[in-house]
Amino acid sequence: MTPILTIQSEILKFLDEWKDFVWDLDMVENFGPDKKYRDRGGKFHKEDRAEYAASVECLMSLDHMTHDGFPPDSYGYDFNQVGRWVESGNTPADVAKPLVEKSKWLDDNLGNYIGYRFCALKMWYPPQGYISWHTNWNVPGYNILFTYNPTGDGYWRHVDPTGSDSPRPNLGENNENVITIPDQAGWTCKTGYYGKKHEHDKIIWHTAYSNEPRMTLGYVVHDKQLWMDVVEEIAGEPLIWPLKPYDERLYQFKDDNS
């Protein structure tokens, strides 16, 4: 996955309107098992070891060959699921209505602007929120992830699949293939291709964790050329393809001289 640290203003306009909407919900106070926005899952959070979900130990405890692509656990609030929660009786319709309407507004505006195939995720994370290791190989495609963190105290982590010959994560001899990309304060973007289960060198085992409220929007683009055009539109400039994978030295240089 490659970080895009600068997002052009037209896209930021949509992102900031969504961010302001979510932040105005006061999710930190209103999120919980018996609160307006109910938490679901959060096994490791309940066990008081939330960050374990993003650890290599947790990754290697999974049955990789029977993994279905979905995250086995998460601690946060996915706005994409609100409609389903209403149908199952887990969310009152009056609570859901403004959330569903604004979620649709985001897809109609930002989603259509970038030519998305579908929106995979609209996740808000509380402090110590996470999404545990998974691959999305059930919904492969070119992914665009927008992340907002007000302080940058969080991270994305993935396993670089280059040279892999198995669906199992190839950590390397000293875990050198485990890549951690720290959040930056504000909006950033990451992009790349999530492979199918048989595309061994394109499978992206990934996870995320945050000590601060954080949110991520995940859009999937079907066509490669459209994806390339969209990523350049997001960055606001032509890019050199193929994109270089994350390099901590370059990322730090950009951060120190921004």
PyMOL commands that set and color helices and strands:
alter all, ss='L'
color gray80, all
select helices_A, chain A and resi 9-23+27-30+43-46+50-54+56-61+64-66+79-87+93-113+200-202+224-235+248-256
alter helices_A, ss='H'
color red, helices_A
select strands_A, chain A and resi 2-4+31-32+37-38+74-75+77-78+118-125+129-134+141-149+154-159+178-182+186-194+206-210+214-221
alter strands_A, ss='S'
color yellow, strands_A
deselect
rebuild
show_as cartoon
